[in-house]
Amino acid sequence: MPLVNNCGAEDCAYNSDHNCHALAITIGEPRHAQCDTFTTVSQRGGDPDAIGHVGACKMSDCRHNVDLECQAPGITIGYQQNTVDCLTYAPA
């Protein structure tokens, strides 16, 4: 599973110092490459000793997607306007 190399969503409960600590994240809704795991709850989440990975990707039109699994060597998460997105998403 690809690593989340950098996460710019500093207000996410899984983010600490631009590192994602969710064990696995999901990318995409049917038409948008957003981080579906992003949450702003007050409780800190994830494993502080782990770096997040991409568990699933619903963006079947991305060139890194094979059978709804990300094949990129790593991804970057950040803001596109007001939405937390996979910035590595690249339409095929």
Backbone as XML, in Angstrom:
<?xml version="1.0"?>
<chain id="A" units="angstrom">
  <residue number="1" name="MET">
    <atom name="N" x="0.837" y="-1.176" z="0.000"/>
    <atom name="CA" x="0.000" y="0.000" z="0.000"/>
    <atom name="C" x="0.885" y="1.245" z="0.000"/>
  </residue>
  <residue number="2" name="PRO">
    <atom name="N" x="0.561" y="2.221" z="-0.851"/>
    <atom name="CA" x="1.377" y="3.437" z="-0.922"/>
    <atom name="C" x="1.301" y="4.254" z="0.362"/>
  </residue>
  <residue number="3" name="LEU">
    <atom name="N" x="2.387" y="4.905" z="0.693"/>
    <atom name="CA" x="2.449" y="5.778" z="1.856"/>
    <atom name="C" x="1.801" y="7.122" z="1.550"/>
  </residue>
  <residue number="4" name="VAL">
    <atom name="N" x="1.245" y="7.728" z="2.577"/>
    <atom name="CA" x="0.860" y="9.138" z="2.502"/>
    <atom name="C" x="2.132" y="9.904" z="2.849"/>
  </residue>
  <residue number="5" name="ASN">
    <atom name="N" x="2.833" y="10.395" z="1.831"/>
    <atom name="CA" x="4.127" y="11.048" z="2.039"/>
    <atom name="C" x="4.016" y="12.373" z="2.778"/>
  </residue>
  <residue number="6" name="ASN">
    <atom name="N" x="2.910" y="13.077" z="2.551"/>
    <atom name="CA" x="2.719" y="14.377" z="3.178"/>
    <atom name="C" x="1.234" y="14.670" z="3.231"/>
  </residue>
  <residue number="7" name="CYS">
    <atom name="N" x="0.794" y="15.242" z="4.331"/>
    <atom name="CA" x="-0.610" y="15.646" z="4.453"/>
    <atom name="C" x="-0.675" y="17.092" z="4.919"/>
  </residue>
  <residue number="8" name="GLY">
    <atom name="N" x="-1.271" y="17.925" z="4.095"/>
    <atom name="CA" x="-1.417" y="19.337" z="4.417"/>
    <atom name="C" x="-2.694" y="19.664" z="5.158"/>
  </residue>
  <residue number="9" name="ALA">
    <atom name="N" x="-3.498" y="18.666" z="5.490"/>
    <atom name="CA" x="-4.752" y="18.885" z="6.209"/>
    <atom name="C" x="-4.466" y="18.912" z="7.707"/>
  </residue>
  <residue number="10" name="GLU">
    <atom name="N" x="-3.891" y="20.001" z="8.170"/>
    <atom name="CA" x="-3.429" y="20.100" z="9.550"/>
    <atom name="C" x="-4.546" y="19.982" z="10.576"/>
  </residue>
  <residue number="11" name="ASP">
    <atom name="N" x="-5.789" y="20.273" z="10.188"/>
    <atom name="CA" x="-6.891" y="20.192" z="11.137"/>
    <atom name="C" x="-7.524" y="18.806" z="11.187"/>
  </residue>
  <residue number="12" name="CYS">
    <atom name="N" x="-6.954" y="17.834" z="10.485"/>
    <atom name="CA" x="-7.462" y="16.466" z="10.519"/>
    <atom name="C" x="-7.020" y="15.775" z="11.814"/>
  </residue>
  <residue number="13" name="ALA">
    <atom name="N" x="-7.907" y="14.988" z="12.385"/>
    <atom name="CA" x="-7.605" y="14.280" z="13.631"/>
    <atom name="C" x="-6.463" y="13.276" z="13.477"/>
  </residue>
  <residue number="14" name="TYR">
    <atom name="N" x="-6.186" y="12.834" z="12.252"/>
    <atom name="CA" x="-5.112" y="11.867" z="12.013"/>
    <atom name="C" x="-3.769" y="12.523" z="11.696"/>
  </residue>
  <residue number="15" name="ASN">
    <atom name="N" x="-3.732" y="13.844" z="11.596"/>
    <atom name="CA" x="-2.535" y="14.557" z="11.160"/>
    <atom name="C" x="-1.726" y="15.052" z="12.351"/>
  </residue>
  <residue number="16" name="SER">
    <atom name="N" x="-0.418" y="14.824" z="12.287"/>
    <atom name="CA" x="0.520" y="15.388" z="13.242"/>
    <atom name="C" x="1.778" y="15.761" z="12.475"/>
  </residue>
  <residue number="17" name="ASP">
    <atom name="N" x="2.098" y="17.032" z="12.455"/>
    <atom name="CA" x="3.301" y="17.525" z="11.756"/>
    <atom name="C" x="3.344" y="17.100" z="10.294"/>
  </residue>
  <residue number="18" name="HIS">
    <atom name="N" x="2.234" y="17.214" z="9.602"/>
    <atom name="CA" x="2.099" y="16.883" z="8.177"/>
    <atom name="C" x="2.240" y="15.386" z="7.892"/>
  </residue>
  <residue number="19" name="ASN">
    <atom name="N" x="2.141" y="14.576" z="8.920"/>
    <atom name="CA" x="2.150" y="13.124" z="8.745"/>
    <atom name="C" x="0.772" y="12.571" z="9.076"/>
  </residue>
  <residue number="20" name="CYS">
    <atom name="N" x="0.307" y="11.657" z="8.229"/>
    <atom name="CA" x="-0.960" y="10.979" z="8.466"/>
    <atom name="C" x="-0.685" y="9.758" z="9.340"/>
  </residue>
  <residue number="21" name="HIS">
    <atom name="N" x="-1.490" y="9.594" z="10.388"/>
    <atom name="CA" x="-1.296" y="8.466" z="11.292"/>
    <atom name="C" x="-2.473" y="7.486" z="11.282"/>
  </residue>
  <residue number="22" name="ALA">
    <atom name="N" x="-3.369" y="7.645" z="10.282"/>
    <atom name="CA" x="-4.396" y="6.621" z="10.070"/>
    <atom name="C" x="-3.677" y="5.418" z="9.480"/>
  </residue>
  <residue number="23" name="LEU">
    <atom name="N" x="-4.028" y="4.225" z="9.890"/>
    <atom name="CA" x="-3.346" y="3.048" z="9.342"/>
    <atom name="C" x="-3.579" y="2.921" z="7.847"/>
  </residue>
  <residue number="24" name="ALA">
    <atom name="N" x="-4.791" y="3.253" z="7.402"/>
    <atom name="CA" x="-5.110" y="3.221" z="5.970"/>
    <atom name="C" x="-6.212" y="4.240" z="5.704"/>
  </residue>
  <residue number="25" name="ILE">
    <atom name="N" x="-6.075" y="4.986" z="4.608"/>
    <atom name="CA" x="-7.091" y="5.960" z="4.232"/>
    <atom name="C" x="-7.795" y="5.497" z="2.962"/>
  </residue>
  <residue number="26" name="THR">
    <atom name="N" x="-8.952" y="6.085" z="2.723"/>
    <atom name="CA" x="-9.706" y="5.850" z="1.491"/>
    <atom name="C" x="-9.754" y="7.149" z="0.720"/>
  </residue>
  <residue number="27" name="ILE">
    <atom name="N" x="-9.495" y="7.058" z="-0.570"/>
    <atom name="CA" x="-9.549" y="8.223" z="-1.446"/>
    <atom name="C" x="-10.760" y="8.105" z="-2.351"/>
  </residue>
  <residue number="28" name="GLY">
    <atom name="N" x="-11.448" y="9.221" z="-2.502"/>
    <atom name="CA" x="-12.469" y="9.342" z="-3.524"/>
    <atom name="C" x="-13.882" y="9.062" z="-3.097"/>
  </residue>
  <residue number="29" name="GLU">
    <atom name="N" x="-14.726" y="9.810" z="-3.735"/>
    <atom name="CA" x="-16.135" y="9.508" z="-3.805"/>
    <atom name="C" x="-16.350" y="9.274" z="-5.296"/>
  </residue>
  <residue number="30" name="PRO">
    <atom name="N" x="-17.510" y="8.962" z="-5.743"/>
    <atom name="CA" x="-17.637" y="8.569" z="-7.150"/>
    <atom name="C" x="-17.039" y="9.527" z="-8.190"/>
  </residue>
  <residue number="31" name="ARG">
    <atom name="N" x="-17.002" y="10.840" z="-7.895"/>
    <atom name="CA" x="-16.510" y="11.769" z="-8.916"/>
    <atom name="C" x="-15.446" y="12.743" z="-8.429"/>
  </residue>
  <residue number="32" name="HIS">
    <atom name="N" x="-14.903" y="12.539" z="-7.241"/>
    <atom name="CA" x="-13.952" y="13.521" z="-6.701"/>
    <atom name="C" x="-12.891" y="12.819" z="-5.861"/>
  </residue>
  <residue number="33" name="ALA">
    <atom name="N" x="-11.635" y="13.208" z="-6.023"/>
    <atom name="CA" x="-10.506" y="12.543" z="-5.355"/>
    <atom name="C" x="-10.255" y="13.089" z="-3.952"/>
  </residue>
  <residue number="34" name="GLN">
    <atom name="N" x="-11.280" y="13.163" z="-3.145"/>
    <atom name="CA" x="-11.088" y="13.670" z="-1.791"/>
    <atom name="C" x="-10.651" y="12.557" z="-0.847"/>
  </residue>
  <residue number="35" name="CYS">
    <atom name="N" x="-10.044" y="12.972" z="0.260"/>
    <atom name="CA" x="-9.674" y="12.017" z="1.300"/>
    <atom name="C" x="-10.925" y="11.735" z="2.123"/>
  </residue>
  <residue number="36" name="ASP">
    <atom name="N" x="-11.506" y="10.564" z="1.945"/>
    <atom name="CA" x="-12.724" y="10.198" z="2.673"/>
    <atom name="C" x="-12.463" y="9.938" z="4.155"/>
  </residue>
  <residue number="37" name="THR">
    <atom name="N" x="-11.220" y="9.809" z="4.553"/>
    <atom name="CA" x="-10.869" y="9.530" z="5.937"/>
    <atom name="C" x="-10.729" y="10.817" z="6.750"/>
  </residue>
  <residue number="38" name="PHE">
    <atom name="N" x="-10.569" y="11.944" z="6.080"/>
    <atom name="CA" x="-10.423" y="13.247" z="6.738"/>
    <atom name="C" x="-11.557" y="13.484" z="7.729"/>
  </residue>
  <residue number="39" name="THR">
    <atom name="N" x="-11.190" y="13.875" z="8.955"/>
    <atom name="CA" x="-12.177" y="14.219" z="9.973"/>
    <atom name="C" x="-11.596" y="15.268" z="10.913"/>
  </residue>
  <residue number="40" name="THR">
    <atom name="N" x="-12.455" y="16.153" z="11.385"/>
    <atom name="CA" x="-11.995" y="17.212" z="12.285"/>
    <atom name="C" x="-12.502" y="17.027" z="13.702"/>
  </residue>
  <residue number="41" name="VAL">
    <atom name="N" x="-12.782" y="15.805" z="14.093"/>
    <atom name="CA" x="-13.216" y="15.571" z="15.471"/>
    <atom name="C" x="-12.101" y="15.982" z="16.431"/>
  </residue>
  <residue number="42" name="SER">
    <atom name="N" x="-12.456" y="16.306" z="17.665"/>
    <atom name="CA" x="-11.465" y="16.794" z="18.623"/>
    <atom name="C" x="-10.511" y="15.712" z="19.117"/>
  </residue>
  <residue number="43" name="GLN">
    <atom name="N" x="-10.936" y="14.464" z="19.092"/>
    <atom name="CA" x="-10.084" y="13.359" z="19.534"/>
    <atom name="C" x="-8.990" y="13.102" z="18.502"/>
  </residue>
  <residue number="44" name="ARG">
    <atom name="N" x="-7.755" y="12.881" z="18.935"/>
    <atom name="CA" x="-6.660" y="12.534" z="18.026"/>
    <atom name="C" x="-6.844" y="11.088" z="17.606"/>
  </residue>
  <residue number="45" name="GLY">
    <atom name="N" x="-6.572" y="10.790" z="16.345"/>
    <atom name="CA" x="-6.795" y="9.448" z="15.839"/>
    <atom name="C" x="-5.531" y="8.820" z="15.289"/>
  </residue>
  <residue number="46" name="GLY">
    <atom name="N" x="-5.619" y="7.543" z="15.025"/>
    <atom name="CA" x="-4.531" y="6.814" z="14.390"/>
    <atom name="C" x="-3.489" y="6.308" z="15.369"/>
  </residue>
  <residue number="47" name="ASP">
    <atom name="N" x="-2.451" y="5.778" z="14.792"/>
    <atom name="CA" x="-1.325" y="5.226" z="15.541"/>
    <atom name="C" x="-0.167" y="6.209" z="15.429"/>
  </residue>
  <residue number="48" name="PRO">
    <atom name="N" x="0.252" y="6.834" z="16.532"/>
    <atom name="CA" x="1.316" y="7.837" z="16.449"/>
    <atom name="C" x="2.656" y="7.294" z="15.951"/>
  </residue>
  <residue number="49" name="ASP">
    <atom name="N" x="2.824" y="5.981" z="15.983"/>
    <atom name="CA" x="4.073" y="5.378" z="15.510"/>
    <atom name="C" x="4.001" y="4.918" z="14.056"/>
  </residue>
  <residue number="50" name="ALA">
    <atom name="N" x="2.852" y="5.099" z="13.420"/>
    <atom name="CA" x="2.669" y="4.628" z="12.037"/>
    <atom name="C" x="2.498" y="5.805" z="11.086"/>
  </residue>
  <residue number="51" name="ILE">
    <atom name="N" x="2.860" y="5.599" z="9.856"/>
    <atom name="CA" x="2.597" y="6.546" z="8.772"/>
    <atom name="C" x="1.481" y="5.947" z="7.925"/>
  </residue>
  <residue number="52" name="GLY">
    <atom name="N" x="0.508" y="6.784" z="7.578"/>
    <atom name="CA" x="-0.663" y="6.325" z="6.848"/>
    <atom name="C" x="-0.350" y="5.749" z="5.468"/>
  </residue>
  <residue number="53" name="HIS">
    <atom name="N" x="-1.196" y="4.848" z="5.044"/>
    <atom name="CA" x="-1.138" y="4.231" z="3.724"/>
    <atom name="C" x="-2.479" y="4.414" z="3.026"/>
  </residue>
  <residue number="54" name="VAL">
    <atom name="N" x="-2.488" y="4.234" z="1.719"/>
    <atom name="CA" x="-3.737" y="4.272" z="0.960"/>
    <atom name="C" x="-4.307" y="2.866" z="0.960"/>
  </residue>
  <residue number="55" name="GLY">
    <atom name="N" x="-5.448" y="2.708" z="1.618"/>
    <atom name="CA" x="-6.090" y="1.397" z="1.689"/>
    <atom name="C" x="-6.968" y="1.119" z="0.494"/>
  </residue>
  <residue number="56" name="ALA">
    <atom name="N" x="-7.655" y="2.144" z="-0.004"/>
    <atom name="CA" x="-8.557" y="1.982" z="-1.146"/>
    <atom name="C" x="-8.674" y="3.303" z="-1.876"/>
  </residue>
  <residue number="57" name="CYS">
    <atom name="N" x="-8.916" y="3.209" z="-3.177"/>
    <atom name="CA" x="-9.133" y="4.399" z="-3.989"/>
    <atom name="C" x="-10.318" y="4.156" z="-4.913"/>
  </residue>
  <residue number="58" name="LYS">
    <atom name="N" x="-11.315" y="5.022" z="-4.808"/>
    <atom name="CA" x="-12.523" y="4.889" z="-5.620"/>
    <atom name="C" x="-12.415" y="5.621" z="-6.957"/>
  </residue>
  <residue number="59" name="MET">
    <atom name="N" x="-11.267" y="6.236" z="-7.246"/>
    <atom name="CA" x="-11.092" y="7.021" z="-8.461"/>
    <atom name="C" x="-10.584" y="6.136" z="-9.606"/>
  </residue>
  <residue number="60" name="SER">
    <atom name="N" x="-11.497" y="5.393" z="-10.200"/>
    <atom name="CA" x="-11.122" y="4.427" z="-11.244"/>
    <atom name="C" x="-10.530" y="5.092" z="-12.478"/>
  </residue>
  <residue number="61" name="ASP">
    <atom name="N" x="-10.717" y="6.405" z="-12.644"/>
    <atom name="CA" x="-10.155" y="7.094" z="-13.806"/>
    <atom name="C" x="-8.756" y="7.642" z="-13.562"/>
  </residue>
  <residue number="62" name="CYS">
    <atom name="N" x="-8.165" y="7.376" z="-12.399"/>
    <atom name="CA" x="-6.803" y="7.838" z="-12.111"/>
    <atom name="C" x="-5.788" y="6.886" z="-12.719"/>
  </residue>
  <residue number="63" name="ARG">
    <atom name="N" x="-4.718" y="7.431" z="-13.261"/>
    <atom name="CA" x="-3.694" y="6.581" z="-13.896"/>
    <atom name="C" x="-2.963" y="5.683" z="-12.900"/>
  </residue>
  <residue number="64" name="HIS">
    <atom name="N" x="-3.033" y="6.014" z="-11.611"/>
    <atom name="CA" x="-2.385" y="5.194" z="-10.574"/>
    <atom name="C" x="-3.291" y="4.083" z="-10.051"/>
  </residue>
  <residue number="65" name="ASN">
    <atom name="N" x="-4.533" y="4.042" z="-10.495"/>
    <atom name="CA" x="-5.527" y="3.124" z="-9.961"/>
    <atom name="C" x="-5.593" y="1.835" z="-10.779"/>
  </residue>
  <residue number="66" name="VAL">
    <atom name="N" x="-5.441" y="0.714" z="-10.097"/>
    <atom name="CA" x="-5.602" y="-0.606" z="-10.714"/>
    <atom name="C" x="-6.562" y="-1.384" z="-9.819"/>
  </residue>
  <residue number="67" name="ASP">
    <atom name="N" x="-7.719" y="-1.685" z="-10.349"/>
    <atom name="CA" x="-8.729" y="-2.433" z="-9.597"/>
    <atom name="C" x="-9.069" y="-1.783" z="-8.259"/>
  </residue>
  <residue number="68" name="LEU">
    <atom name="N" x="-9.187" y="-0.444" z="-8.269"/>
    <atom name="CA" x="-9.536" y="0.366" z="-7.106"/>
    <atom name="C" x="-8.470" y="0.342" z="-6.009"/>
  </residue>
  <residue number="69" name="GLU">
    <atom name="N" x="-7.244" y="0.016" z="-6.380"/>
    <atom name="CA" x="-6.090" y="0.065" z="-5.479"/>
    <atom name="C" x="-5.068" y="1.033" z="-6.071"/>
  </residue>
  <residue number="70" name="CYS">
    <atom name="N" x="-4.528" y="1.903" z="-5.240"/>
    <atom name="CA" x="-3.538" y="2.880" z="-5.691"/>
    <atom name="C" x="-2.199" y="2.184" z="-5.914"/>
  </residue>
  <residue number="71" name="GLN">
    <atom name="N" x="-1.597" y="2.484" z="-7.058"/>
    <atom name="CA" x="-0.290" y="1.920" z="-7.395"/>
    <atom name="C" x="0.804" y="2.985" z="-7.439"/>
  </residue>
  <residue number="72" name="ALA">
    <atom name="N" x="0.485" y="4.226" z="-7.026"/>
    <atom name="CA" x="1.505" y="5.272" z="-6.960"/>
    <atom name="C" x="2.518" y="4.900" z="-5.883"/>
  </residue>
  <residue number="73" name="PRO">
    <atom name="N" x="3.772" y="5.323" z="-6.020"/>
    <atom name="CA" x="4.762" y="5.007" z="-4.990"/>
    <atom name="C" x="4.454" y="5.680" z="-3.656"/>
  </residue>
  <residue number="74" name="GLY">
    <atom name="N" x="3.714" y="6.756" z="-3.685"/>
    <atom name="CA" x="3.294" y="7.484" z="-2.493"/>
    <atom name="C" x="2.381" y="8.610" z="-2.936"/>
  </residue>
  <residue number="75" name="ILE">
    <atom name="N" x="1.625" y="9.179" z="-1.999"/>
    <atom name="CA" x="0.711" y="10.253" z="-2.368"/>
    <atom name="C" x="0.889" y="11.442" z="-1.441"/>
  </residue>
  <residue number="76" name="THR">
    <atom name="N" x="0.347" y="12.568" z="-1.887"/>
    <atom name="CA" x="0.294" y="13.786" z="-1.096"/>
    <atom name="C" x="-1.163" y="14.186" z="-0.934"/>
  </residue>
  <residue number="77" name="ILE">
    <atom name="N" x="-1.532" y="14.551" z="0.280"/>
    <atom name="CA" x="-2.880" y="15.021" z="0.579"/>
    <atom name="C" x="-2.796" y="16.506" z="0.894"/>
  </residue>
  <residue number="78" name="GLY">
    <atom name="N" x="-3.741" y="17.269" z="0.379"/>
    <atom name="CA" x="-3.768" y="18.701" z="0.655"/>
    <atom name="C" x="-5.082" y="19.308" z="0.207"/>
  </residue>
  <residue number="79" name="TYR">
    <atom name="N" x="-5.166" y="20.608" z="0.341"/>
    <atom name="CA" x="-6.405" y="21.304" z="0.011"/>
    <atom name="C" x="-6.457" y="21.694" z="-1.464"/>
  </residue>
  <residue number="80" name="GLN">
    <atom name="N" x="-7.587" y="21.405" z="-2.095"/>
    <atom name="CA" x="-7.966" y="21.929" z="-3.399"/>
    <atom name="C" x="-9.192" y="22.768" z="-3.106"/>
  </residue>
  <residue number="81" name="GLN">
    <atom name="N" x="-9.051" y="24.078" z="-3.141"/>
    <atom name="CA" x="-10.104" y="25.000" z="-2.701"/>
    <atom name="C" x="-10.413" y="24.685" z="-1.238"/>
  </residue>
  <residue number="82" name="ASN">
    <atom name="N" x="-11.596" y="24.238" z="-0.903"/>
    <atom name="CA" x="-11.939" y="23.967" z="0.497"/>
    <atom name="C" x="-12.090" y="22.486" z="0.789"/>
  </residue>
  <residue number="83" name="THR">
    <atom name="N" x="-11.583" y="21.639" z="-0.087"/>
    <atom name="CA" x="-11.743" y="20.198" z="0.067"/>
    <atom name="C" x="-10.376" y="19.549" z="0.232"/>
  </residue>
  <residue number="84" name="VAL">
    <atom name="N" x="-10.300" y="18.562" z="1.128"/>
    <atom name="CA" x="-9.045" y="17.826" z="1.334"/>
    <atom name="C" x="-8.995" y="16.715" z="0.282"/>
  </residue>
  <residue number="85" name="ASP">
    <atom name="N" x="-8.033" y="16.836" z="-0.630"/>
    <atom name="CA" x="-7.943" y="15.960" z="-1.797"/>
    <atom name="C" x="-6.618" y="15.213" z="-1.862"/>
  </residue>
  <residue number="86" name="CYS">
    <atom name="N" x="-6.621" y="14.162" z="-2.667"/>
    <atom name="CA" x="-5.387" y="13.495" z="-3.063"/>
    <atom name="C" x="-4.778" y="14.342" z="-4.172"/>
  </residue>
  <residue number="87" name="LEU">
    <atom name="N" x="-3.658" y="14.994" z="-3.891"/>
    <atom name="CA" x="-3.015" y="15.851" z="-4.879"/>
    <atom name="C" x="-2.217" y="15.050" z="-5.895"/>
  </residue>
  <residue number="88" name="THR">
    <atom name="N" x="-2.083" y="13.760" z="-5.682"/>
    <atom name="CA" x="-1.391" y="12.872" z="-6.614"/>
    <atom name="C" x="-2.329" y="12.369" z="-7.695"/>
  </residue>
  <residue number="89" name="TYR">
    <atom name="N" x="-3.622" y="12.513" z="-7.488"/>
    <atom name="CA" x="-4.633" y="12.074" z="-8.476"/>
    <atom name="C" x="-4.288" y="12.652" z="-9.848"/>
  </residue>
  <residue number="90" name="ALA">
    <atom name="N" x="-4.284" y="11.763" z="-10.852"/>
    <atom name="CA" x="-3.985" y="12.164" z="-12.223"/>
    <atom name="C" x="-4.916" y="11.398" z="-13.166"/>
  </residue>
  <residue number="91" name="PRO">
    <atom name="N" x="-5.862" y="12.107" z="-13.806"/>
    <atom name="CA" x="-6.775" y="11.416" z="-14.719"/>
    <atom name="C" x="-6.016" y="10.664" z="-15.803"/>
  </residue>
  <residue number="92" name="ALA">
    <atom name="N" x="-6.491" y="9.479" z="-16.104"/>
    <atom name="CA" x="-5.836" y="8.649" z="-17.125"/>
    <atom name="C" x="-6.095" y="9.206" z="-18.514"/>
  </residue>
</chain>
